[in-house]
């Protein structure tokens, strides 16, 4: 639904309007001593991640991009152990590793082509988001989740704006379909979903939340079957079982991690 060839502009228009809208709703501006942290979080969770996401989406088949992005839960486990002292269990590592294979069975086609730039972008995006998830848990200001989401979206959009203006040409005249795509990405794919995402990080912890990311390609495959009449192959069914199993295993650690955070958002 978006105009082709504008990954940085797409990412900026997904983040900045949504962030400014939520800032207007919450009517809270960040204190000066939080600007540095918010720029780091905005870069990791939005600017770098979304720019890399759009580059990989343009240059790779969707299945290959999803499979490469599925390394994120494994990176989160390792970084959360180093930065937060979260336990690193064999069960968690096995679930994160098996989840990558499950996603591959679900969506990876036999003719997937390895575009080097696309592969690098997908892996860079996974690493960026994984670090951002862990630091979002580590740095929790005494404000609501909606306010924290607004600050991060705005920071990420502001970081993307000069890059988009300098690196890409002006957008062509947008069609109604283009506009609908940007509205969907901004309101649903940014403001709403990332509010829920950060709420999940606060309540369940990074490892449990990123494990649910395996459900994204599973949902896409099931919608293709239900809505578009696409067939489900044997390997896809095996992949679906693996993905659901890995999500259940990862989520079982969530409530214990969530109790380590007080109602104000600070780790107890």
N, C-alpha and C positions, 0 to 999 in steps of 0.2 A: 504493500500500500504506500510505501515511501518512495520518493524519487531516488533513482539509482545513482550511486557513486558519491554520496555525501556522508560518510560514517561519522566524522567529527561534528558536523552540523546536526545530524540526526540525534547524536548523543546529547548535544547541548540543548536542543529543543525538547528533548525528553526530560532533562533534569531541571533546567533553570525556571521555566514557567511553573512547573509543579512546586519547586521550592519556594518561589515567591508567593504563590497562591497559599501555601501552608503557612508561610510567615505572616501573611495578611490575616489568616484565620486565627493563629495563635497569639499574634501581637506581642511576640517576644523576640528580642535581638540578643545575640550571644554576647557575653562579657568579653572584654579585651583579652583576658588571660586564657580564653578558650579558642581564640582565633587560630593559633598555630595548630592545635590538635584537630580543629574542624577542617582546616585545609588538608591535613594529612588524611583524615577520614574521607573527605570529599573526593580527594584524588584516588584513593584506593577503592572505595565502594562505588564510585560513579565515573569520574573523569577517565581514569586509566581503564577500568573494567568495561565501561560501556563503549569507549572508543575501540578497544580490542575486540569486544563482542561484535560490533557492527562490521569491523574489518574482516573478522573470521566468517561472519554470516554472508558477506558479499563474495568471499573468495573460496569458501569450502562448502561441500554438500552439508545439509543440515545434520545428517546422522554423524558425520565425522566430527563436526564442530561440537555436537552434544557429547560424544564419547571423550574427546579431549578435555572438555569442560568438566567431565565427571571426576577428574583427579582432584577437584577442589576439596571434597570432604577429607581426603587423605592428607592434604597439605594443612587443613585446619587442625586435624588431630595432632600433627607434629608441632605446629606453631603454638597451639593452645597449651601443649605440654611445656614448651620452652618459655612462653610469656606469662601464662597463668598458673602453671603448676598442675594442670589438669592431668588426671591419671592416663597413662598410655597402656591400654590393655590389648592382649592378643585378639580378643573378640572384636574390639573396635577396629583394629587394624585390618582384621580379616574381612569385616563387613564393608569397610571403605574400599578395600581392594577388589572384593567380589562385586561390589556395586558398579565399578568401572566395566567389568566384564559383562554384567547384566545389561547395562545401557548399550554396550557394543552389540550384543545379541539383538536388542530391540530395534536399533536404528541404523546400524552400520551396514551399508550396501556393499555388494561385491565389487562395484566399480568406483569406489571412492578414490579420488585423486588427491595426492599429498602436495598441495601447494605450499611451499616453504613459508611464505609470508603469512598465509592463513593459519598454518599450524603454529607458528611462533606467536601470532596474535591470540589464538585460543588458549595456549598455555600461559601467556602473559596475563590474560584476563582471569584465568583460574587462580593464579598466584596472587594477583592484586586483590581479588575479592576475598580470598581466604585470609589474607593478612588483615584486610579491612574488617571482616567479621570478628576476628579475635580482638582487635583493638577497640571495636565498638563495645565489646563486653568489658574490656579493661578500663576504658575511659567512659564513665557514665556520669553526666552532669545531673544536678538535682532539678531536673525539669521533666515534663511529660515526654512520653515516647514520640508523640506527634510533633512536639517542638524540636526534639533532637533530630527527627527525620527531616524536618523543614530546614534546619541549619545545614545538615550534610548535603541535601539536594542542592541548596543554593550555592554552597561552597563548590561542589562539583561542577555545577553549571557555569559559575564564574571562571573556573579554571579552564573549562572547555571553550568558552567564548572566544578569547584571543586566538587560540589554536585553530578554531574553525574559520575565523575571519582571515587569518594569514595563509592557511594551507589549502583552503578550498574555494572555488568560485562561488558567486552568489547563487542562491537557489533559483531554479526556473519558476515560472508562474505555477503555483500549486493548484492541483485539481481538487475537486470535492473529496475524492478518494484519499489523496495525500493528506488533506486536512483532517479527515476522519482518522487516519493512521496516527498522526501526531497527537490528536486529542486522546485517543485510546492509550497510547504509550505514556502520555503525561499524567492523565487522571487515574487510569487503572494500573498501567504498567510501572508507574513511579510513585505517585502520591499514596494510593491505597495499598498496593502490595508491599512497598518498602516500609510503610508504617507497621504492617503486620509482621514483616520480616524482622525489624528491629525489636518489636515487642516479643517475638519469639526468642531472639537472642538474649533479651533481658530475663525472660522467664525460664527458658530451657537450657541455655548455654550454647556456645558455638557448634560443638560437635553434633548435637542432636538436630539443630536447625538445618545445618548444611546437608545432613543425611536426607532430609526431605526433598532436597534438590533432585534426587534420583527420580522423584515422581513426575518431574516435568516432562521428560521424553516419554515416560509411560503414558501420561495423560494424552500427549499428542498422538501416540499410536492408537490408543483406544478411541479417541475422537475420529481419527481417520477410518477406523473400522465401523463405528456407529453412524457417523454423519456422511462419510464419503463412500461407504461400501467397500473399503479396501480390505483385502484378505489378511489374515493373521497366519504366519508361518509357524512351523514347529519351533525353530530357534527363537522366534519372538515370544512365544508362550513360555519357553524356558527362561528367557531373559526377564519376562514380567514377574515370574515366581522369584527369581533371584533378587530383583529390585525390591519387591515388597518385603522379602525376608530381611534384606539389609536395612531397609528403613525401620522395620520393627526393632531390630537389634540396636540400631543407633538411637532410636527414640527412648528406649528403656533407661538410658543414662540421663535423660533430660531432667526429670523431676529432682534427682539428687543434685544436679548441677544448679538448677534453678534456686534451690534453697540456700545456696551460697550468696545470693544477692538480696539485699534488703529492699523494702518498698520504695526507698528513695532512689534505688538504682546503684548504690555503692556496694561493693563486695563486703560482706560481713567479716 
